[in-house]
Amino acid sequence: MSSVFGLRGGALRQRVGSLSQVVRLDSFIEAEGPARGSRRLRVVNGGGIELELHPDRALDIGQLTFEGIPIAWISPTEITAPELYEPEGARWLRTFGGGLLATCGLDNFGPANEDEGEAFGLHGRIGAQKSRVVRAEATDREVVVEAVTRQAAVFGENFVLRRRISTEVGSNSFLLEDTVTNESFDEQPHMILYHINVGWPLLSESTLVDIPAILTVARDEIAEIGIESWNLGDVPTAGFKEQVFRHTLDRQLPARIRVTNPELGLELSLEFAGDELPWLYQWKMVGQGNYALGIEPANSPNVFGRSAARAAGELPTIPAGESVRYSVRFTLERTAGSDSGRDEGSSA
């Protein structure tokens, strides 16, 4: 168990009147603006991590700070109530608030498309589904939130997402664990992408991205322009067009992705199993205002939507009654505060 300023357990409790002095799980109902009426949970773990969870958006993660430094990118829409979600076409972007994690799926990610006569909007609809919180607890050992989210339709899919987010008290990391179950009586297509969004100041012209890929390719001609510098941050650039790169990971090894800012002296790392999420999409968007880096582990090598994935034989499925599991560990660490190594960016 990690310590809080060198203390743990009973020794820690002797120093505080209430554990909430250093470790908390706060619950809010938004009162104003586009998020009005939706739930928000704030986790404070006593080790420098504060993160906000959104039960009305599949328990996705909004703000994240480490030792007071903001990590996540927040979009101009901010994180809205799910009632504002529009499923048609690319209107997902009207309520894409960014945040540290926007879950995409559970039956489509990528652009809007039509598959076997059914229309699917950009990145799917799981992120606009409300969760049932089944556990929310802060102890002197850990803070844990568990929630259940259902994505279902009459005559259609019936997925249940069971999500657990936990952090050890005093630690510099937290763990996301998901189980997706097909509760229908038919095999169902299942696509999932974890849209993890990093913003300034971790993202800057000093940022280095380390991805242990066995192959890196550009999504399109625009991304091809930036293929030689995919691993480098940049300044906010007028007129910048998004660049997306697909990194193929080694299924036999655990993946560890690092986003490091030597000038800031801070590193975010993501760890997950290569056989659970074998592909990683990188969204490089260094525009003015839209200044973000997306690190996006996924279960399909096709980012062009469900119909394209089916046509290419790259559409994952879950048999009736069965489950698949995913987990991602997020760790934040202080590094030497220098910009040495800027030219040593990782190669695929």
URHU-V807806 format. One record per pair of residues at least 12 apart in sequence whose C-alpha atoms are under 10 Angstrom apart, sorted by sequence separation. I is the first residue (numbers start at 1). J is the second residue. If there is no record, write none. Layout:
I:J ; I:J
This chain:
27:39 ; 28:40 ; 29:41 ; 40:52 ; 41:53 ; 42:54 ; 51:63 ; 52:64 ; 62:74 ; 83:95 ; 108:120 ; 109:121 ; 110:122 ; 111:123 ; 112:124 ; 133:145 ; 134:146 ; 135:147 ; 148:160 ; 149:161 ; 150:162 ; 164:176 ; 165:177 ; 180:192 ; 218:230 ; 257:269 ; 258:270 ; 282:294 ; 283:295 ; 302:314 ; 27:40 ; 28:41 ; 40:53 ; 41:54 ; 50:63 ; 51:64 ; 52:65 ; 82:95 ; 107:120 ; 108:121 ; 109:122 ; 110:123 ; 111:124 ; 133:146 ; 134:147 ; 135:148 ; 148:161 ; 149:162 ; 163:176 ; 164:177 ; 165:178 ; 230:243 ; 256:269 ; 257:270 ; 258:271 ; 281:294 ; 282:295 ; 283:296 ; 301:314 ; 302:315 ; 26:40 ; 27:41 ; 28:42 ; 39:53 ; 40:54 ; 41:55 ; 50:64 ; 51:65 ; 80:94 ; 81:95 ; 108:122 ; 109:123 ; 110:124 ; 132:146 ; 133:147 ; 134:148 ; 147:161 ; 148:162 ; 149:163 ; 163:177 ; 164:178 ; 216:230 ; 230:244 ; 255:269 ; 256:270 ; 257:271 ; 280:294 ; 281:295 ; 282:296 ; 300:314 ; 301:315 ; 26:41 ; 27:42 ; 39:54 ; 40:55 ; 49:64 ; 50:65 ; 51:66 ; 80:95 ; 108:123 ; 109:124 ; 131:146 ; 132:147 ; 133:148 ; 147:162 ; 148:163 ; 162:177 ; 163:178 ; 164:179 ; 230:245 ; 255:270 ; 256:271 ; 257:272 ; 280:295 ; 281:296 ; 282:297 ; 299:314 ; 300:315 ; 301:316 ; 25:41 ; 26:42 ; 27:43 ; 38:54 ; 39:55 ; 40:56 ; 49:65 ; 50:66 ; 62:78 ; 63:79 ; 77:93 ; 78:94 ; 79:95 ; 80:96 ; 107:123 ; 108:124 ; 109:125 ; 131:147 ; 132:148 ; 133:149 ; 146:162 ; 147:163 ; 148:164 ; 162:178 ; 163:179 ; 226:242 ; 227:243 ; 255:271 ; 256:272 ; 280:296 ; 281:297 ; 299:315 ; 300:316 ; 5:22 ; 25:42 ; 26:43 ; 38:55 ; 39:56 ; 40:57 ; 48:65 ; 49:66 ; 50:67 ; 62:79 ; 77:94 ; 78:95 ; 79:96 ; 80:97 ; 105:122 ; 106:123 ; 107:124 ; 108:125 ; 130:147 ; 131:148 ; 132:149 ; 146:163 ; 147:164 ; 161:178 ; 162:179 ; 163:180 ; 226:243 ; 227:244 ; 254:271 ; 255:272 ; 256:273 ; 279:296 ; 280:297 ; 281:298 ; 299:316 ; 4:22 ; 24:42 ; 25:43 ; 26:44 ; 38:56 ; 39:57 ; 41:59 ; 48:66 ; 49:67 ; 50:68 ; 61:79 ; 75:93 ; 76:94 ; 77:95 ; 78:96 ; 79:97 ; 104:122 ; 105:123 ; 106:124 ; 107:125 ; 108:126 ; 130:148 ; 131:149 ; 132:150 ; 145:163 ; 146:164 ; 147:165 ; 161:179 ; 162:180 ; 222:240 ; 223:241 ; 225:243 ; 226:244 ; 227:245 ; 254:272 ; 255:273 ; 256:274 ; 279:297 ; 280:298 ; 4:23 ; 24:43 ; 25:44 ; 37:56 ; 38:57 ; 40:59 ; 42:61 ; 47:66 ; 48:67 ; 49:68 ; 50:69 ; 51:70 ; 75:94 ; 76:95 ; 77:96 ; 78:97 ; 79:98 ; 92:111 ; 104:123 ; 105:124 ; 106:125 ; 107:126 ; 130:149 ; 131:150 ; 145:164 ; 146:165 ; 160:179 ; 161:180 ; 162:181 ; 222:241 ; 223:242 ; 224:243 ; 226:245 ; 253:272 ; 254:273 ; 255:274 ; 277:296 ; 278:297 ; 279:298 ; 280:299 ; 23:43 ; 24:44 ; 25:45 ; 39:59 ; 41:61 ; 42:62 ; 47:67 ; 48:68 ; 49:69 ; 50:70 ; 51:71 ; 75:95 ; 76:96 ; 77:97 ; 78:98 ; 79:99 ; 90:110 ; 92:112 ; 103:123 ; 104:124 ; 105:125 ; 106:126 ; 129:149 ; 130:150 ; 144:164 ; 145:165 ; 146:166 ; 160:180 ; 161:181 ; 209:229 ; 210:230 ; 211:231 ; 222:242 ; 223:243 ; 224:244 ; 253:273 ; 254:274 ; 255:275 ; 277:297 ; 278:298 ; 279:299 ; 280:300 ; 281:301 ; 23:44 ; 24:45 ; 35:56 ; 40:61 ; 41:62 ; 42:63 ; 43:64 ; 44:65 ; 46:67 ; 48:69 ; 51:72 ; 75:96 ; 76:97 ; 77:98 ; 78:99 ; 90:111 ; 91:112 ; 102:123 ; 103:124 ; 104:125 ; 105:126 ; 106:127 ; 129:150 ; 130:151 ; 144:165 ; 145:166 ; 159:180 ; 160:181 ; 161:182 ; 208:229 ; 209:230 ; 210:231 ; 222:243 ; 223:244 ; 224:245 ; 252:273 ; 253:274 ; 254:275 ; 276:297 ; 277:298 ; 278:299 ; 279:300 ; 280:301 ; 281:302 ; 22:44 ; 23:45 ; 24:46 ; 40:62 ; 42:64 ; 57:79 ; 74:96 ; 75:97 ; 76:98 ; 89:111 ; 90:112 ; 103:125 ; 104:126 ; 105:127 ; 127:149 ; 129:151 ; 143:165 ; 144:166 ; 145:167 ; 159:181 ; 160:182 ; 208:230 ; 209:231 ; 210:232 ; 221:243 ; 222:244 ; 223:245 ; 251:273 ; 252:274 ; 253:275 ; 254:276 ; 255:277 ; 276:298 ; 277:299 ; 278:300 ; 279:301 ; 281:303 ; 21:44 ; 22:45 ; 23:46 ; 57:80 ; 74:97 ; 75:98 ; 89:112 ; 90:113 ; 103:126 ; 104:127 ; 126:149 ; 128:151 ; 129:152 ; 143:166 ; 144:167 ; 158:181 ; 159:182 ; 160:183 ; 208:231 ; 209:232 ; 220:243 ; 250:273 ; 251:274 ; 252:275 ; 254:277 ; 255:278 ; 257:280 ; 274:297 ; 276:299 ; 277:300 ; 278:301 ; 279:302 ; 20:44 ; 22:46 ; 23:47 ; 56:80 ; 57:81 ; 58:82 ; 73:97 ; 74:98 ; 75:99 ; 88:112 ; 89:113 ; 102:126 ; 103:127 ; 104:128 ; 126:150 ; 127:151 ; 142:166 ; 143:167 ; 144:168 ; 158:182 ; 159:183 ; 160:184 ; 207:231 ; 208:232 ; 209:233 ; 219:243 ; 220:244 ; 249:273 ; 250:274 ; 251:275 ; 254:278 ; 275:299 ; 277:301 ; 20:45 ; 21:46 ; 22:47 ; 25:50 ; 27:52 ; 54:79 ; 56:81 ; 57:82 ; 73:98 ; 74:99 ; 87:112 ; 88:113 ; 102:127 ; 103:128 ; 126:151 ; 142:167 ; 143:168 ; 157:182 ; 158:183 ; 159:184 ; 207:232 ; 208:233 ; 218:243 ; 219:244 ; 220:245 ; 249:274 ; 250:275 ; 251:276 ; 253:278 ; 255:280 ; 270:295 ; 272:297 ; 274:299 ; 20:46 ; 22:48 ; 24:50 ; 25:51 ; 26:52 ; 27:53 ; 28:54 ; 54:80 ; 56:82 ; 72:98 ; 73:99 ; 74:100 ; 101:127 ; 102:128 ; 125:151 ; 126:152 ; 141:167 ; 142:168 ; 143:169 ; 157:183 ; 158:184 ; 206:232 ; 207:233 ; 208:234 ; 218:244 ; 219:245 ; 233:259 ; 248:274 ; 249:275 ; 251:277 ; 252:278 ; 19:46 ; 23:50 ; 25:52 ; 54:81 ; 56:83 ; 72:99 ; 73:100 ; 141:168 ; 142:169 ; 157:184 ; 158:185 ; 205:232 ; 206:233 ; 207:234 ; 217:244 ; 218:245 ; 219:246 ; 232:259 ; 233:260 ; 250:277 ; 251:278 ; 270:297 ; 299:326 ; 71:99 ; 72:100 ; 73:101 ; 134:162 ; 136:164 ; 138:166 ; 140:168 ; 141:169 ; 142:170 ; 156:184 ; 157:185 ; 158:186 ; 204:232 ; 205:233 ; 206:234 ; 217:245 ; 218:246 ; 231:259 ; 232:260 ; 233:261 ; 249:277 ; 250:278 ; 251:279 ; 298:326 ; 71:100 ; 72:101 ; 92:121 ; 93:122 ; 133:162 ; 134:163 ; 135:164 ; 136:165 ; 137:166 ; 138:167 ; 139:168 ; 140:169 ; 141:170 ; 142:171 ; 155:184 ; 157:186 ; 159:188 ; 203:232 ; 204:233 ; 205:234 ; 206:235 ; 216:245 ; 217:246 ; 218:247 ; 248:277 ; 249:278 ; 250:279 ; 89:119 ; 90:120 ; 91:121 ; 92:122 ; 93:123 ; 131:161 ; 132:162 ; 133:163 ; 134:164 ; 136:166 ; 138:168 ; 139:169 ; 140:170 ; 144:174 ; 146:176 ; 148:178 ; 150:180 ; 152:182 ; 156:186 ; 157:187 ; 158:188 ; 203:233 ; 204:234 ; 205:235 ; 216:246 ; 217:247 ; 248:278 ; 249:279 ; 88:119 ; 89:120 ; 90:121 ; 91:122 ; 92:123 ; 96:127 ; 131:162 ; 133:164 ; 138:169 ; 143:174 ; 144:175 ; 145:176 ; 146:177 ; 147:178 ; 148:179 ; 149:180 ; 150:181 ; 151:182 ; 152:183 ; 157:188 ; 159:190 ; 202:233 ; 203:234 ; 204:235 ; 205:236 ; 215:246 ; 216:247 ; 217:248 ; 247:278 ; 248:279 ; 249:280 ; 297:328 ; 87:119 ; 88:120 ; 89:121 ; 90:122 ; 92:124 ; 96:128 ; 131:163 ; 142:174 ; 146:178 ; 148:180 ; 152:184 ; 156:188 ; 157:189 ; 203:235 ; 204:236 ; 215:247 ; 216:248 ; 247:279 ; 248:280 ; 87:120 ; 88:121 ; 89:122 ; 90:123 ; 92:125 ; 95:128 ; 126:159 ; 150:183 ; 157:190 ; 213:246 ; 214:247 ; 215:248 ; 216:249 ; 246:279 ; 247:280 ; 248:281 ; 87:121 ; 88:122 ; 89:123 ; 126:160 ; 213:247 ; 214:248 ; 215:249 ; 246:280 ; 247:281 ; 259:293 ; 62:97 ; 63:98 ; 64:99 ; 65:100 ; 86:121 ; 87:122 ; 92:127 ; 126:161 ; 212:247 ; 213:248 ; 214:249 ; 215:250 ; 245:280 ; 246:281 ; 247:282 ; 62:98 ; 63:99 ; 64:100 ; 86:122 ; 87:123 ; 88:124 ; 92:128 ; 211:247 ; 212:248 ; 213:249 ; 214:250 ; 245:281 ; 246:282 ; 259:295 ; 61:98 ; 62:99 ; 63:100 ; 64:101 ; 87:124 ; 211:248 ; 212:249 ; 213:250 ; 244:281 ; 245:282 ; 246:283 ; 258:295 ; 61:99 ; 62:100 ; 63:101 ; 87:125 ; 211:249 ; 212:250 ; 244:282 ; 245:283 ; 257:295 ; 60:99 ; 61:100 ; 62:101 ; 86:125 ; 243:282 ; 244:283 ; 245:284 ; 60:100 ; 61:101 ; 62:102 ; 85:125 ; 243:283 ; 244:284 ; 4:45 ; 5:46 ; 38:79 ; 60:101 ; 61:102 ; 87:128 ; 212:253 ; 242:283 ; 243:284 ; 244:285 ; 4:46 ; 5:47 ; 35:77 ; 38:80 ; 39:81 ; 59:101 ; 60:102 ; 61:103 ; 85:127 ; 86:128 ; 212:254 ; 213:255 ; 242:284 ; 243:285 ; 255:297 ; 3:46 ; 4:47 ; 34:77 ; 35:78 ; 37:80 ; 38:81 ; 59:102 ; 60:103 ; 82:125 ; 85:128 ; 212:255 ; 241:284 ; 242:285 ; 243:286 ; 2:46 ; 3:47 ; 4:48 ; 34:78 ; 35:79 ; 36:80 ; 37:81 ; 38:82 ; 58:102 ; 59:103 ; 84:128 ; 85:129 ; 107:151 ; 211:255 ; 212:256 ; 213:257 ; 240:284 ; 241:285 ; 242:286 ; 2:47 ; 33:78 ; 34:79 ; 35:80 ; 36:81 ; 37:82 ; 38:83 ; 57:102 ; 58:103 ; 82:127 ; 83:128 ; 106:151 ; 211:256 ; 212:257 ; 240:285 ; 241:286 ; 242:287 ; 33:79 ; 34:80 ; 35:81 ; 37:83 ; 53:99 ; 57:103 ; 82:128 ; 83:129 ; 105:151 ; 210:256 ; 211:257 ; 212:258 ; 240:286 ; 241:287 ; 33:80 ; 34:81 ; 35:82 ; 52:99 ; 53:100 ; 81:128 ; 82:129 ; 83:130 ; 210:257 ; 211:258 ; 239:286 ; 240:287 ; 33:81 ; 34:82 ; 35:83 ; 52:100 ; 53:101 ; 80:128 ; 82:130 ; 209:257 ; 210:258 ; 211:259 ; 237:285 ; 238:286 ; 239:287 ; 240:288 ; 242:290 ; 249:297 ; 276:324 ; 277:325 ; 34:83 ; 35:84 ; 51:100 ; 81:130 ; 209:258 ; 210:259 ; 236:285 ; 237:286 ; 238:287 ; 239:288 ; 242:291 ; 247:296 ; 276:325 ; 277:326 ; 30:80 ; 34:84 ; 107:157 ; 208:258 ; 209:259 ; 210:260 ; 234:284 ; 236:286 ; 237:287 ; 238:288 ; 240:290 ; 242:292 ; 243:293 ; 244:294 ; 246:296 ; 247:297 ; 276:326 ; 277:327 ; 30:81 ; 106:157 ; 208:259 ; 209:260 ; 231:282 ; 233:284 ; 234:285 ; 235:286 ; 236:287 ; 237:288 ; 238:289 ; 240:291 ; 246:297 ; 275:326 ; 276:327 ; 277:328 ; 107:159 ; 207:259 ; 208:260 ; 209:261 ; 230:282 ; 232:284 ; 233:285 ; 234:286 ; 235:287 ; 236:288 ; 237:289 ; 106:159 ; 207:260 ; 208:261 ; 230:283 ; 231:284 ; 233:286 ; 234:287 ; 235:288 ; 236:289 ; 237:290 ; 248:301 ; 273:326 ; 106:160 ; 206:260 ; 207:261 ; 208:262 ; 230:284 ; 236:290 ; 237:291 ; 247:301 ; 272:326 ; 273:327 ; 106:161 ; 206:261 ; 207:262 ; 236:291 ; 246:301 ; 272:327 ; 273:328 ; 203:259 ; 204:260 ; 205:261 ; 206:262 ; 207:263 ; 235:291 ; 236:292 ; 246:302 ; 271:327 ; 272:328 ; 202:259 ; 203:260 ; 204:261 ; 206:263 ; 207:264 ; 234:291 ; 246:303 ; 271:328 ; 272:329 ; 202:260 ; 203:261 ; 205:263 ; 206:264 ; 209:267 ; 226:284 ; 270:328 ; 271:329 ; 272:330 ; 202:261 ; 204:263 ; 207:266 ; 208:267 ; 209:268 ; 210:269 ; 233:292 ; 244:303 ; 269:328 ; 270:329 ; 271:330 ; 201:261 ; 202:262 ; 204:264 ; 207:267 ; 209:269 ; 223:283 ; 233:293 ; 269:329 ; 270:330 ; 271:331 ; 34:95 ; 198:259 ; 202:263 ; 203:264 ; 223:284 ; 269:330 ; 270:331 ; 201:263 ; 202:264 ; 219:281 ; 268:330 ; 269:331 ; 270:332 ; 201:264 ; 202:265 ; 218:281 ; 219:282 ; 268:331 ; 269:332 ; 202:266 ; 215:279 ; 216:280 ; 217:281 ; 218:282 ; 267:331 ; 268:332 ; 269:333 ; 201:266 ; 202:267 ; 213:278 ; 216:281 ; 267:332 ; 268:333 ; 60:126 ; 126:192 ; 202:268 ; 213:279 ; 216:282 ; 266:332 ; 267:333 ; 268:334 ; 58:125 ; 60:127 ; 124:191 ; 213:280 ; 266:333 ; 267:334 ; 57:125 ; 58:126 ; 59:127 ; 60:128 ; 123:191 ; 124:192 ; 265:333 ; 266:334 ; 267:335 ; 57:126 ; 58:127 ; 59:128 ; 123:192 ; 124:193 ; 211:280 ; 265:334 ; 266:335 ; 57:127 ; 58:128 ; 59:129 ; 123:193 ; 198:268 ; 264:334 ; 265:335 ; 266:336 ; 56:127 ; 57:128 ; 58:129 ; 59:130 ; 60:131 ; 211:282 ; 264:335 ; 265:336 ; 266:337 ; 55:127 ; 56:128 ; 57:129 ; 58:130 ; 59:131 ; 123:195 ; 256:328 ; 258:330 ; 260:332 ; 262:334 ; 263:335 ; 264:336 ; 265:337 ; 54:127 ; 55:128 ; 56:129 ; 57:130 ; 58:131 ; 59:132 ; 209:282 ; 255:328 ; 256:329 ; 257:330 ; 258:331 ; 259:332 ; 260:333 ; 261:334 ; 262:335 ; 263:336 ; 264:337 ; 265:338 ; 55:129 ; 56:130 ; 57:131 ; 58:132 ; 59:133 ; 106:180 ; 196:270 ; 256:330 ; 258:332 ; 260:334 ; 261:335 ; 262:336 ; 263:337 ; 264:338 ; 265:339 ; 55:130 ; 56:131 ; 58:133 ; 260:335 ; 261:336 ; 262:337 ; 263:338 ; 264:339 ; 54:130 ; 55:131 ; 56:132 ; 261:337 ; 262:338 ; 263:339 ; 54:131 ; 55:132 ; 56:133 ; 261:338 ; 262:339 ; 263:340 ; 55:133 ; 261:339 ; 262:340 ; 262:341 ; 263:342 ; 262:342 ; 107:188 ; 108:189 ; 109:190 ; 110:191 ; 205:286 ; 261:342 ; 107:189 ; 108:190 ; 109:191 ; 110:192 ; 204:286 ; 106:189 ; 107:190 ; 108:191 ; 109:192 ; 110:193 ; 194:277 ; 203:286 ; 219:302 ; 106:190 ; 107:191 ; 108:192 ; 109:193 ; 193:277 ; 209:293 ; 211:295 ; 219:303 ; 105:190 ; 106:191 ; 107:192 ; 108:193 ; 109:194 ; 192:277 ; 195:280 ; 197:282 ; 219:304 ; 59:145 ; 105:191 ; 106:192 ; 193:279 ; 194:280 ; 195:281 ; 196:282 ; 197:283 ; 209:295 ; 59:146 ; 104:191 ; 105:192 ; 106:193 ; 193:280 ; 194:281 ; 195:282 ; 196:283 ; 199:286 ; 204:291 ; 59:147 ; 104:192 ; 105:193 ; 193:281 ; 195:283 ; 203:291 ; 204:292 ; 258:346 ; 58:147 ; 59:148 ; 103:192 ; 104:193 ; 105:194 ; 203:292 ; 204:293 ; 55:145 ; 58:148 ; 59:149 ; 103:193 ; 104:194 ; 202:292 ; 203:293 ; 39:130 ; 55:146 ; 58:149 ; 102:193 ; 103:194 ; 104:195 ; 199:290 ; 200:291 ; 202:293 ; 38:130 ; 39:131 ; 53:145 ; 55:147 ; 57:149 ; 58:150 ; 102:194 ; 103:195 ; 199:291 ; 200:292 ; 43:136 ; 45:138 ; 55:148 ; 56:149 ; 58:151 ; 101:194 ; 102:195 ; 103:196 ; 198:291 ; 199:292 ; 200:293 ; 43:137 ; 44:138 ; 45:139 ; 46:140 ; 55:149 ; 100:194 ; 101:195 ; 102:196 ; 197:291 ; 198:292 ; 199:293 ; 41:136 ; 43:138 ; 45:140 ; 100:195 ; 101:196 ; 102:197 ; 173:268 ; 175:270 ; 197:292 ; 198:293 ; 199:294 ; 45:141 ; 46:142 ; 99:195 ; 100:196 ; 101:197 ; 173:269 ; 175:271 ; 176:272 ; 196:292 ; 197:293 ; 198:294 ; 45:142 ; 98:195 ; 99:196 ; 100:197 ; 101:198 ; 173:270 ; 175:272 ; 196:293 ; 197:294 ; 198:295 ; 45:143 ; 98:196 ; 99:197 ; 100:198 ; 195:293 ; 196:294 ; 197:295 ; 44:143 ; 98:197 ; 99:198 ; 100:199 ; 195:294 ; 196:295 ; 197:296 ; 249:348 ; 43:143 ; 98:198 ; 99:199 ; 194:294 ; 195:295 ; 196:296 ; 248:348 ; 43:144 ; 98:199 ; 194:295 ; 195:296 ; 196:297 ; 247:348 ; 43:145 ; 59:161 ; 193:295 ; 194:296 ; 195:297 ; 58:161 ; 59:162 ; 60:163 ; 193:296 ; 194:297 ; 195:298 ; 41:145 ; 58:162 ; 59:163 ; 61:165 ; 192:296 ; 193:297 ; 194:298 ; 58:163 ; 59:164 ; 60:165 ; 67:172 ; 192:297 ; 193:298 ; 194:299 ; 59:165 ; 66:172 ; 192:298 ; 193:299 ; 66:173 ; 191:298 ; 192:299 ; 193:300 ; 191:299 ; 192:300 ; 27:136 ; 190:299 ; 191:300 ; 26:136 ; 190:300 ; 193:303 ; 232:342 ; 25:136 ; 26:137 ; 191:302 ; 232:343 ; 25:137 ; 26:138 ; 53:165 ; 191:303 ; 232:344 ; 24:137 ; 25:138 ; 231:344 ; 232:345 ; 24:138 ; 25:139 ; 191:305 ; 231:345 ; 232:346 ; 23:138 ; 24:139 ; 191:306 ; 230:345 ; 231:346 ; 23:139 ; 24:140 ; 190:306 ; 229:345 ; 230:346 ; 231:347 ; 23:140 ; 189:306 ; 229:346 ; 230:347 ; 231:348 ; 20:138 ; 22:140 ; 23:141 ; 25:143 ; 49:167 ; 191:309 ; 229:347 ; 230:348 ; 19:138 ; 20:139 ; 23:142 ; 24:143 ; 25:144 ; 228:347 ; 19:139 ; 20:140 ; 23:143 ; 25:145 ; 47:167 ; 49:169 ; 19:140 ; 45:166 ; 46:167 ; 47:168 ; 48:169 ; 49:170 ; 189:310 ; 45:167 ; 46:168 ; 47:169 ; 48:170 ; 49:171 ; 75:197 ; 43:166 ; 44:167 ; 45:168 ; 46:169 ; 47:170 ; 48:171 ; 49:172 ; 51:174 ; 73:196 ; 74:197 ; 191:314 ; 43:167 ; 45:169 ; 46:170 ; 47:171 ; 48:172 ; 49:173 ; 72:196 ; 73:197 ; 74:198 ; 75:199 ; 191:315 ; 192:316 ; 44:169 ; 45:170 ; 46:171 ; 47:172 ; 48:173 ; 49:174 ; 72:197 ; 73:198 ; 74:199 ; 190:315 ; 191:316 ; 44:170 ; 45:171 ; 46:172 ; 47:173 ; 71:197 ; 72:198 ; 73:199 ; 74:200 ; 189:315 ; 190:316 ; 191:317 ; 13:140 ; 45:172 ; 71:198 ; 72:199 ; 73:200 ; 188:315 ; 189:316 ; 190:317 ; 191:318 ; 12:140 ; 45:173 ; 70:198 ; 71:199 ; 72:200 ; 73:201 ; 188:316 ; 189:317 ; 190:318 ; 45:174 ; 70:199 ; 71:200 ; 72:201 ; 73:202 ; 188:317 ; 189:318 ; 190:319 ; 9:139 ; 10:140 ; 70:200 ; 71:201 ; 72:202 ; 73:203 ; 187:317 ; 188:318 ; 189:319 ; 9:140 ; 69:200 ; 70:201 ; 71:202 ; 72:203 ; 187:318 ; 188:319 ; 216:347 ; 217:348 ; 8:140 ; 9:141 ; 69:201 ; 70:202 ; 71:203 ; 186:318 ; 187:319 ; 188:320 ; 206:338 ; 207:339 ; 215:347 ; 216:348 ; 8:141 ; 69:202 ; 186:319 ; 187:320 ; 206:339 ; 208:341 ; 213:346 ; 214:347 ; 215:348 ; 60:194 ; 64:198 ; 184:318 ; 185:319 ; 186:320 ; 187:321 ; 190:324 ; 192:326 ; 194:328 ; 206:340 ; 208:342 ; 211:345 ; 212:346 ; 213:347 ; 214:348 ; 61:196 ; 62:197 ; 182:317 ; 183:318 ; 184:319 ; 185:320 ; 186:321 ; 187:322 ; 206:341 ; 207:342 ; 208:343 ; 210:345 ; 211:346 ; 212:347 ; 213:348 ; 4:140 ; 61:197 ; 182:318 ; 183:319 ; 184:320 ; 185:321 ; 206:342 ; 208:344 ; 209:345 ; 210:346 ; 211:347 ; 212:348 ; 3:140 ; 181:318 ; 182:319 ; 183:320 ; 184:321 ; 185:322 ; 205:342 ; 208:345 ; 209:346 ; 210:347 ; 211:348 ; 3:141 ; 180:318 ; 181:319 ; 182:320 ; 183:321 ; 184:322 ; 207:345 ; 208:346 ; 209:347 ; 210:348 ; 1:140 ; 2:141 ; 181:320 ; 182:321 ; 183:322 ; 1:141 ; 2:142 ; 181:321 ; 182:322 ; 183:323 ; 1:142 ; 181:322 ; 182:323 ; 180:322 ; 181:323 ; 182:324 ; 180:323 ; 181:324 ; 179:323 ; 180:324 ; 181:325 ; 24:169 ; 179:324 ; 180:325 ; 23:169 ; 178:324 ; 179:325 ; 180:326 ; 22:169 ; 23:170 ; 178:325 ; 179:326 ; 22:170 ; 177:325 ; 178:326 ; 179:327 ; 177:326 ; 178:327 ; 176:326 ; 177:327 ; 178:328 ; 176:327 ; 177:328 ; 175:327 ; 176:328 ; 177:329 ; 175:328 ; 176:329 ; 174:328 ; 175:329 ; 176:330 ; 174:329 ; 175:330 ; 173:329 ; 174:330 ; 175:331 ; 173:330 ; 174:331 ; 172:330 ; 173:331 ; 174:332 ; 159:318 ; 172:331 ; 173:332 ; 9:169 ; 171:331 ; 172:332 ; 173:333 ; 8:169 ; 171:332 ; 172:333 ; 8:170 ; 158:320 ; 159:321 ; 161:323 ; 163:325 ; 165:327 ; 167:329 ; 172:334 ; 7:170 ; 160:323 ; 161:324 ; 162:325 ; 163:326 ; 164:327 ; 165:328 ; 166:329 ; 167:330 ; 6:170 ; 159:323 ; 161:325 ; 163:327 ; 165:329 ; 3:168 ; 4:169 ; 5:170 ; 2:168 ; 3:169 ; 4:170 ; 1:168 ; 2:169 ; 3:170 ; 4:171 ; 1:169 ; 2:170 ; 3:171 ; 1:170 ; 2:171 ; 1:171 ; 2:172 ; 123:303 ; 124:305 ; 122:304 ; 123:305 ; 124:306 ; 122:305 ; 123:306 ; 121:305 ; 120:305 ; 120:306 ; 119:306 ; 120:307 ; 119:307 ; 109:298 ; 118:307 ; 115:305 ; 116:306 ; 117:307 ; 109:300 ; 113:304 ; 114:305 ; 115:306 ; 116:307 ; 104:296 ; 110:302 ; 111:303 ; 112:304 ; 113:305 ; 114:306 ; 115:307 ; 101:294 ; 103:296 ; 105:298 ; 109:302 ; 110:303 ; 111:304 ; 112:305 ; 113:306 ; 114:307 ; 115:308 ; 98:292 ; 100:294 ; 101:295 ; 102:296 ; 104:298 ; 109:303 ; 110:304 ; 111:305 ; 112:306 ; 113:307 ; 114:308 ; 115:309 ; 116:310 ; 69:264 ; 71:266 ; 100:295 ; 101:296 ; 108:303 ; 109:304 ; 110:305 ; 111:306 ; 112:307 ; 113:308 ; 115:310 ; 98:294 ; 108:304 ; 109:305 ; 110:306 ; 115:311 ; 69:266 ; 71:268 ; 108:305 ; 109:306 ; 111:308 ; 107:305 ; 108:306 ; 110:308 ; 107:306 ; 108:307 ; 110:309 ; 66:266 ; 109:309 ; 108:309 ; 66:268 ; 108:315 ; 107:315 ; 107:316 ; 107:317 ; 76:289 ; 75:289 ; 76:290 ; 74:289 ; 75:290 ; 74:290 ; 75:291 ; 73:290 ; 74:291 ; 75:292 ; 73:291 ; 74:292 ; 73:292 ; 72:292 ; 73:293 ; 72:293 ; 73:294 ; 72:294 ; 71:332 ; 66:331 ; 67:332 ; 66:332 ; 65:332 ; 66:333 ; 67:334 ; 66:334 ; 49:331 ; 49:332 ; 48:332
